[in-house]
Amino acid sequence: MAYNQNADGYAVPPTSGPPCGSVDPLITGSSRSSSRSLVADPHYRSQNLAFNHVFLRERCEQFPEHVSSLINHVRRDQGVSEPEVEGYFRDKVFPRPSKQKDDDLKRDDRLPMSRHVVPSYGSSSLRISYPIPDMLYGYDRHHAFPNQQTQLISMGNGMNGTANSHGLMYPFFVIEFKSNRGDLWAGTNQCLGGSASCVNIAEGLNNQLKKCNNSNVKPIDSTAFSIVMNGEVARLYVSWKHSDSYYMQKVKSFLLQEPVHYIEFCKYVKNIIDWGRDTRLKEIRESLDTLLEESRKRTSEAAKSRPPPTEDSDSTNKSKRRKPRRAV
C-alpha cells in the first residue's frame, strides 16, 4: 500500500476526509458481522485506517531502533530443546492464563474492545472498525496490580488502561484466526485496528507520565504485537506509534505445516507472552507507582503552601463561634 511520506520516510495521513455527505454503507451498524464486512472492504486501508493515522508499512522498510531491539528480544533462543517447545504448545499454541495460579496475564476471546481506546481523528464517517479480537492478551487488574489499585481507581476507567468490559488491562498481543479459505487481507486489517488500539492505551499512560515534574521518569514501551493465521500460514506483525500516527509492519511469516517453521512460530509466541508477563508488566507497575508518588507530592506541597491561620483571624473565628448572651 503506497502512501505519501514525510522526510523521515513515515506515511502522512490524508489531509481531507470523504466528500461532503458521503457515507460508506459498510460503516453503518455496530454488530460483529458489520465490523467484519468493514475490514474486508478493499479501500479500508487507504481510507478508514489512513484517515485515522494507522498505516501498514512494507516488510523491507527499516524498523525504528526501539522496535528492532524488541524484535531481537522475542526471536531469541531460550536454551530449551525442540521437544520441550513442542510439549509446551502441543495442546494449545496460545496458553490461557490460569486463575487458580493467580496468573498476572488475562486473555479474552472474541470480546469487543472499548470504543474510546480506538484511535480516531475527527468526526469523519471513515472510522476504524471497532476491534473484536479472536484473542487478546493483557493483564488481570487485581493479580497484576495488587499494589497499584489506589492509582488505577484515581485514574478512572477512561484513562487507567482498561481495554474492554471484562476489565482486561493494558493489552499487548492480538490474534486473529481465519479458516483455510479465510481472507487474510481482512484479518490483517483487524490486526491493524486492534494493535493500534493496544498502542493507544499504553500511550495514554505515557501521556500522564509526561506531566510528571521529574526528569528521571521514563515512558513505557508501547509496542504491541499481532498475528493473523489460518491452518497453513501465520503472519506476525509489530505495531508502534511515531509522532501522531500508528504503524504496523510484518516481522515474519510462518508455514505452519513445516516443522521448523512451526517450532519457530511457537518460540516467537512464547517469547512475546513472556515479555508481556515480565519486562512490560514491570514497566507499567513502576509507572503507576511513579504517578501515585507524584500525586502525593503535589498534595503535600499544596498543603505546605497554604498560609497558616494568623492570630487575628483565629481570634475573629473564635468570637464568631461564641454564642451571644441572652438579656436578663
Secondary structure as UniProt FT lines:
FT   TURN            7..8
FT   TURN            20..21
FT   TURN            25..27
FT   HELIX           32..39
FT   TURN            42..43
FT   HELIX           44..49
FT   HELIX           50..51
FT   TURN            52..53
FT   STRAND          54..57
FT   TURN            59..60
FT   HELIX           65..74
FT   HELIX           82..89
FT   TURN            99..102
FT   STRAND          105..108
FT   HELIX           115..117
FT   STRAND          135..139
FT   HELIX           141..144
FT   TURN            146..147
FT   HELIX           149..155
FT   TURN            157..159
FT   TURN            165..166
FT   STRAND          169..177
FT   TURN            180..181
FT   HELIX           184..210
FT   TURN            215..216
FT   STRAND          224..229
FT   STRAND          233..242
FT   TURN            243..244
FT   STRAND          245..255
FT   TURN            256..257
FT   HELIX           259..275
FT   HELIX           276..280
FT   HELIX           281..305
FT   HELIX           311..321
//
